[in-house]
Amino acid sequence: MNLLEEANRVGYVSRSTPKGIDLKEEILKLKKEKNAVILAHYYVDGEIQEIADYVGDSLGLAQAAESTTADMIVFCGVHFMGETAKILNPHKKVVIPDFNAGCSLADSAPKEEFAAFKAQHPDAVVVSYINCTADIKAMTDIICTSSNAVKIVESIPAEKEIIFAPDANLGRYVAKKTGRDLILWDGACIVHIDISLEKLKKVREENPNALLVAHPECKEIILSQADFIGSTTALLKFVEESDNQEFIVATEAGILHKMKMAVPHKKLIPAPANEQNSCACSECPYMKMNTLEKLYNSMFYELPEINVPEEVRIPALKAVKAMLEISK
């Protein structure tokens, strides 16, 4: 492989897209020609969600990746999600729109440091949030998501020690819900911990009838004020089914697209972030690296491709499969 091919593979070279084409139309054509399936997380832009075959949270996406009959999986999300799809589908091609779409939470658990941490607790069962690298999954006994973390921890015998990684906020929430004393890795998601408590207080004062719904990756002080806590799918369901007409949503703002589609008559307010950005809300810069143009290019060139070495994939698969089995 020459240097240009390698650069294209990892997404460092911008590919040109033919001018004047209808990207959505061309993407649909490529999907049919290549027997591809497009999976998208709730946090990517709405225009991608609208063209995807399946939109969901990490658990739903893992289940969709496991069950697909497509030849090529195009994963619109972040790098660890593409890795999870490849772990489940070693013989299928898995591509993502931008190889550089990483995850602050996954980055917070480097392989060598986590291995040393695990070695300090040799008898502990390792439960890792799906928002981690394939290397961490390979050192894990059971993967979990925010949808099933409580259920996963409750499935482990009470006498067993449990390491919970990498999200400490989710770990504290699970510990509180289950009454288990978890050994926490100190990682966090930059999006969820950036929600401003001071600005949130002002938003709540301005919208006294709004319920606060929050993702468990948020800081404990935010969760303590929430009227409902849950995964992105759970938040969506709650907002749909609640009789209340106003909600402040404390998670990545991409979920608002699906919420607005489900409840166009309700008032949805994104929780404010400390950092100033385009919407003054909580946005993941990595999720926003997914664009229609990059999606088209990834399908056309079948790059950048995700690969996971077998010595990593096989133990990681065991941990992911353990989660999927418990989640049935």
Long-range contacts (C-beta under 8 A, 24 or more apart in sequence): 8-301, 8-303, 8-304, 9-99, 9-303, 9-304, 9-305, 10-99, 10-100, 10-304, 11-98, 11-99, 11-100, 11-303, 11-304, 12-99, 12-100, 15-297, 15-301, 17-293, 17-296, 17-297, 23-292, 23-293, 23-295, 23-296, 24-51, 24-292, 26-296, 27-51, 27-292, 27-295, 27-296, 27-299, 30-296, 30-299, 30-300, 31-74, 31-299, 34-71, 34-72, 34-299, 34-302, 35-70, 35-71, 35-72, 36-70, 36-71, 36-72, 36-73, 36-74, 36-299, 37-64, 37-68, 37-70, 37-72, 37-73, 37-74, 38-74, 38-76, 38-295, 39-64, 39-65, 39-73, 39-74, 39-75, 39-76, 39-77, 39-81, 39-85, 40-76, 40-77, 40-290, 41-76, 41-77, 41-78, 41-81, 41-254, 41-287, 42-232, 42-233, 42-236, 42-252, 42-254, 42-255, 42-257, 42-258, 43-77, 43-232, 43-252, 43-254, 43-255, 43-284, 43-287, 44-76, 44-77, 44-254, 44-287, 44-288, 44-290, 45-254, 45-257, 45-288, 45-290, 45-291, 46-254, 46-257, 47-292, 48-76, 48-290, 48-291, 48-292, 48-295, 49-254, 49-257, 49-258, 51-292, 51-295, 52-76, 55-258, 56-233, 57-145, 57-146, 57-147, 57-231, 57-232, 57-233, 58-84, 58-130, 58-131, 58-145, 58-146, 58-147, 59-130, 59-145, 59-147, 59-148, 59-231, 59-233, 59-327, 60-147, 60-233, 61-85, 62-88, 62-130, 62-145, 62-320, 62-323, 62-324, 63-324, 63-327, 65-89, 66-324, 68-92, 72-299, 72-302, 74-295, 74-298, 74-299, 75-306, 76-290, 76-295, 77-101, 77-287, 77-290, 78-102, 78-103, 78-106, 78-284, 78-286, 78-287, 79-103, 79-106, 79-306, 80-106, 80-130, 80-131, 80-132, 80-133, 80-134, 82-306, 83-133, 83-134, 83-137, 83-306, 83-308, 84-130, 84-134, 84-137, 84-320, 85-306, 86-134, 86-306, 86-307, 86-308, 86-313, 87-134, 87-137, 87-308, 87-313, 87-316, 87-317, 87-320, 88-317, 88-320, 90-308, 90-310, 90-313, 93-302, 93-305, 94-305, 94-306, 95-298, 95-299, 95-302, 95-303, 95-304, 95-305, 95-306, 96-298, 96-304, 96-306, 97-289, 97-290, 97-291, 97-294, 97-295, 97-297, 97-298, 98-289, 98-290, 98-294, 98-304, 99-304, 100-289, 101-286, 101-287, 101-289, 101-290, 102-286, 103-131, 103-189, 103-286, 104-188, 104-189, 104-190, 104-191, 104-286, 105-129, 105-131, 105-132, 105-166, 105-167, 105-187, 105-188, 105-189, 105-190, 105-217, 106-131, 106-132, 106-133, 106-136, 106-166, 108-166, 108-185, 108-186, 108-187, 108-188, 109-133, 109-136, 109-165, 109-166, 109-185, 109-187, 111-135, 111-136, 111-139, 114-139, 114-165, 114-166, 114-185, 115-139, 117-163, 117-165, 117-185, 118-163, 121-161, 121-163, 121-183, 123-160, 123-161, 124-160, 124-161, 124-162, 124-163, 124-183, 125-156, 125-160, 125-161, 125-162, 125-163, 126-162, 126-163, 126-165, 127-152, 127-153, 127-156, 127-162, 127-163, 127-164, 127-165, 128-164, 128-165, 128-166, 128-319, 129-164, 129-165, 129-166, 129-167, 129-170, 130-320, 130-323, 131-166, 131-167, 131-189, 132-165, 132-166, 134-308, 134-312, 134-313, 134-316, 135-312, 136-165, 136-166, 137-312, 137-315, 137-316, 137-319, 137-320, 138-311, 138-312, 138-313, 138-315, 138-316, 138-319, 139-315, 140-165, 140-316, 140-319, 141-319, 141-322, 142-319, 142-322, 142-323, 142-326, 143-319, 143-320, 143-322, 143-323, 144-323, 145-231, 145-323, 146-170, 146-215, 146-216, 146-217, 146-230, 146-231, 146-232, 146-234, 147-230, 147-231, 147-233, 147-234, 147-327, 148-323, 148-326, 148-327, 149-173, 149-174, 149-216, 150-174, 150-177, 150-178, 151-326, 151-327, 152-323, 152-326, 153-178, 153-180, 153-182, 154-178, 155-326, 167-217, 169-193, 169-216, 169-217, 169-218, 169-219, 169-220, 169-223, 170-216, 170-217, 172-220, 173-216, 173-220, 173-223, 173-229, 174-216, 188-217, 189-217, 190-284, 191-217, 191-251, 191-252, 191-273, 191-282, 191-283, 191-284, 192-217, 192-218, 192-219, 192-250, 192-251, 192-252, 192-282, 193-217, 193-218, 193-219, 194-273, 194-274, 194-275, 194-282, 195-219, 195-222, 195-250, 195-271, 195-272, 195-273, 195-274, 195-282, 196-272, 196-273, 196-274, 197-221, 197-222, 199-272, 199-273, 199-274, 200-225, 200-248, 200-250, 200-271, 200-272, 202-272, 203-248, 203-269, 203-271, 203-272, 204-248, 207-246, 207-248, 207-267, 207-269, 209-244, 209-245, 209-246, 210-244, 210-246, 210-247, 210-248, 210-267, 210-269, 211-242, 211-244, 211-246, 211-247, 211-248, 212-247, 212-248, 212-250, 212-271, 213-238, 213-239, 213-247, 213-248, 213-249, 213-250, 214-250, 214-251, 214-271, 215-250, 215-251, 215-252, 217-251, 218-250, 218-251, 222-250, 222-271, 226-250, 235-259, 236-262, 239-263, 239-266, 239-268, 250-282, 251-282, 252-282, 252-283, 252-284, 252-287, 253-279, 253-281, 253-282, 253-283, 254-283, 254-284, 254-287
